[in-house]
């Protein structure tokens, strides 16, 4: 397995525990050693190349990608607690970079690629709605500034895809709702992967959130969440869902074969034969035939919820679909 593939395998480590980050010992000890003092990392300066993972290929279109949660609560050596990634600390940047590189290679491939480092919330921030409400604004504002910098200095008026996974998808949804008309006119599609889109948000932004109806419509939003059954959901019901295997919005099943785990070398595992069905009642993807046992997230995960595999399982279909929507827009 080459270096690039190994980087992508880290994408599934949504709960990556950074045992060497700024004196942190473990996720458990971080939670139990909370002090009154809280450390807020340095504000990223997006004029600095160090605050980006980018690949400028001279392409006619761009992919702007927002990474998922790769950070846990950590305690600094002086005892201060931090709930956000420090984008200037190599140990905290490393897992984000691994995801950025993997997505560029396996999903994007041919186009210009821009992914900002940001002070993302820690995994512990998602154990309650109240913590999310308090901490997400800082992370979202970082990416909002990064996206504005990208549009002004990097995009050069090209068509683009906006994509995010998990925490990154939540932020991408905010950016989509805030877009002005000129920016939206160049957006090929928004991939909101592993998050929920409530109906009220569609009602408030009907000219921005337009659920995809097929494999090649543009200016649309793609969203899905994979589970064994409805009891396994971790997000509220999403009003938007499409099957990324057959690109249908009805209940017609699709089957395919793929390796179940990104944490095991490809040549050391057998492929699963999966059946993926969009359940209209829950707007979830029901996945049958999945055998891996290493997918459950700590703190927020549950058996039968395949959140950590939302990109891995459908990687080939997402890659082909991104190319298809780009070509549809360009030609």
PyMOL commands that set and color helices and strands:
alter all, ss='L'
color gray80, all
select helices_A, chain A and resi 3-12+21-23+27-32+49-51+90-108+123-126+129-154+167-178+181-186+199-204+230-232+266-268+307-309+315-330
alter helices_A, ss='H'
color red, helices_A
select strands_A, chain A and resi 52-55+61-66+74-75+81-82+112-116+159-165+187-193+220-224+226-227+254-259+271-279+284-288
alter strands_A, ss='S'
color yellow, strands_A
deselect
rebuild
show_as cartoon
